[in-house]
């Protein structure tokens, strides 16, 4: 597959304004200058490297709205709201929340995350 677009490339994220990428087996194998005839047209977009979220708590995703407005001690302290929610929530709901958070990150360009447990 080939895609025509603008790209941020290299360690310094320099702009390649008219280029194309070649993708084989789900991997970028080459980034080239100039548009390629027959490539997927994404000329109105800028392709960037995947983003990294270096601090997540995806295991808490099922309840992220539940502690809004609470102080830290009440939300996550000993016997706090987080503990109460975990004790009454089934595993399927927790897993669904994790999957939804990961899908949201991928749709937002985040391809790597570090989770804290």
C-alpha positions as CSV (number, residue, x, y, z in Angstrom):
1,X,0.0,0.0,0.0
2,X,1.2,3.5,-0.7
3,X,-0.1,6.8,0.8
4,X,0.5,10.3,-0.5
5,X,0.6,12.9,2.2
6,X,2.8,15.3,4.2
7,X,5.0,13.7,6.9
8,X,7.0,14.5,10.0
9,X,10.1,12.4,9.6
10,X,13.4,11.6,11.4
11,X,14.6,12.4,14.9
12,X,14.0,16.1,14.4
13,X,10.5,15.6,12.9
14,X,11.3,17.5,9.8
15,X,8.4,18.2,7.4
16,X,8.3,16.3,4.1
17,X,5.5,18.2,2.4
18,X,4.9,16.2,-0.7
19,X,5.8,12.5,-0.2
20,X,4.5,9.0,0.0
21,X,5.0,6.1,2.2
22,X,5.2,2.4,1.3
23,X,3.6,0.0,3.7
24,X,4.1,-3.8,3.5
25,X,2.7,-6.3,5.9
26,X,1.5,-3.5,8.2
27,X,5.0,-1.9,8.4
28,X,6.4,1.3,6.9
29,X,9.2,0.2,4.7
30,X,10.0,3.4,2.9
31,X,9.3,7.1,3.0
32,X,9.9,8.9,-0.3
33,X,9.8,12.4,-1.8
34,X,7.1,13.2,-4.2
35,X,3.6,11.9,-4.7
36,X,3.1,8.5,-6.3
37,X,0.4,7.8,-8.9
38,X,-2.2,5.3,-7.6
39,X,-1.4,5.9,-4.0
40,X,-4.1,6.6,-1.4
41,X,-4.7,10.3,-1.4
42,X,-4.2,11.9,2.0
43,X,-2.7,15.1,0.8
44,X,-4.8,17.2,3.2
45,X,-3.3,15.4,6.2
46,X,0.0,15.3,8.0
47,X,1.2,11.8,9.0
48,X,3.1,11.8,12.3
49,X,4.8,9.1,14.4
50,X,2.7,7.3,17.0
51,X,2.3,9.2,20.2
52,X,3.3,7.9,23.7
53,X,1.2,8.3,26.9
54,X,3.8,7.8,29.6
55,X,1.4,7.6,32.6
56,X,-2.0,5.8,32.4
57,X,-4.3,3.9,34.7
58,X,-6.3,1.9,32.2
59,X,-7.4,-0.5,34.9
60,X,-9.4,2.4,36.4
61,X,-11.1,3.3,33.1
62,X,-14.5,1.7,34.1
63,X,-14.9,4.4,36.8
64,X,-13.0,7.4,35.6
65,X,-16.1,9.7,35.9
66,X,-16.9,8.4,39.4
67,X,-14.2,10.3,41.2
68,X,-14.4,13.7,39.5
69,X,-14.3,16.5,42.0
70,X,-13.1,14.3,44.9
71,X,-9.8,15.0,46.7
72,X,-7.1,12.4,46.3
73,X,-7.6,10.8,49.7
74,X,-11.3,10.3,49.2
75,X,-10.9,9.1,45.6
76,X,-7.9,6.7,45.9
77,X,-6.9,6.6,49.6
78,X,-7.3,3.5,51.8
79,X,-10.9,2.4,51.6
80,X,-11.6,5.3,49.2
81,X,-14.0,5.4,46.3
82,X,-11.7,3.5,43.9
83,X,-11.5,0.6,46.4
84,X,-15.3,0.6,46.8
85,X,-15.9,0.5,43.1
86,X,-13.4,-2.3,42.5
87,X,-15.0,-4.4,45.3
88,X,-18.5,-4.2,43.7
89,X,-17.6,-4.2,39.9
90,X,-17.5,-7.4,37.9
91,X,-14.3,-8.4,36.0
92,X,-16.2,-8.1,32.6
93,X,-17.0,-4.4,33.2
94,X,-13.4,-3.7,34.2
95,X,-12.0,-5.4,31.1
96,X,-14.5,-3.6,28.9
97,X,-13.3,-0.2,30.4
98,X,-9.7,-1.2,29.7
99,X,-10.5,-2.1,26.1
100,X,-12.4,1.1,25.5
101,X,-9.5,3.2,26.9
102,X,-7.0,1.4,24.6
103,X,-9.3,1.9,21.6
104,X,-9.7,5.6,22.4
105,X,-5.9,6.0,22.7
106,X,-5.3,4.3,19.3
107,X,-8.0,6.5,17.7
108,X,-6.2,9.5,19.1
109,X,-2.8,8.5,17.7
110,X,-1.4,7.0,20.9
111,X,0.4,3.8,19.9
112,X,2.3,3.2,23.1
113,X,1.4,3.6,26.8
114,X,2.8,2.9,30.2
115,X,0.3,1.7,32.8
116,X,0.7,2.1,36.5
117,X,-0.8,-0.4,38.9
